[in-house]
């Protein structure tokens, strides 16, 4: 009974290549190997199969009857293994990468980086899962995710994309109408636009020189979208906690103004997460490095 197994498929592929090339030397040149190594691998295969496949002579090779039959079964293997090597050791990144991100980050920060990524890697296709729910990367078989915070799951790897503390901003029109707050106590007298996912009853937790200051406004709007909050603040609907990196244009144009800049919100970490650092496909590694270097925020 033969003891050949899946691990010996390459031996069979080499045998088929020898038959097609007509000699050990020609097959070795095609494989980038030596004649003696190819001959040795064929001899190992013959031992495993307990049958002679090739009759050797000083002038030429002669394929035995059993060898011909084995060749008919194995003739497709060289092409199959070549394709497997092509897929697993790509020189040119290609294929599909899945990425999940929430709506705000996807539209505001990710899209410009994806445009440049497509220009650099035209053979990589993206499968974007824009979802405000935090999807399970492993169960959903998603390659990458952009998250606020660092993962608590030890099975996920995280690369930090950006860290920044929120600050208080208001539109110039709002401040002209209601005045600039002069102290933390006066902040509670103003209308706020607050992120419903991070605030209970509109409560704002601020820090001054590391010391916490809690603001409890009596008048506030709730919203679950940071992008919408930013638009509402720009529209003059109230004070809001915004990331400085996201409002540089509004600050430069004078549409927005900082309010009590000595106060800051909690520091936020934006991270790129993925299930493993081992055997990551080339296409996925390319997207990881592009996003890390793209300065999304």
Buried (B, 14 or more C-beta within 10 A) or exposed (E): EEEBEEEBBBBBBBBBBBBEBEEBBBBBBBBEBEBEEBBEBBBEBBEBBEBEBBEEEEEEBEBBEEBEEBBEEBBEBBEEBEEEEEEEEBEEBBEEBBBBBBBBBBEBBBEEBBEEBEEEBEEBEBEBBBBEEEBEBEEEEBBBBBBBEEBEEEEBBBBEBBEBBBBBBBBBEBBEEBEEBEEBEBBBEBBBBBBEEBBEEBBBEBBEEEEEBEBEBEEBBBBEBBBBBBBBBBEBBBBBBBBBEBBEEBBEEEBBBBBBEEBBBEEBBBBBBBBEEEEBBBBBBBBBEBBEEBEBB
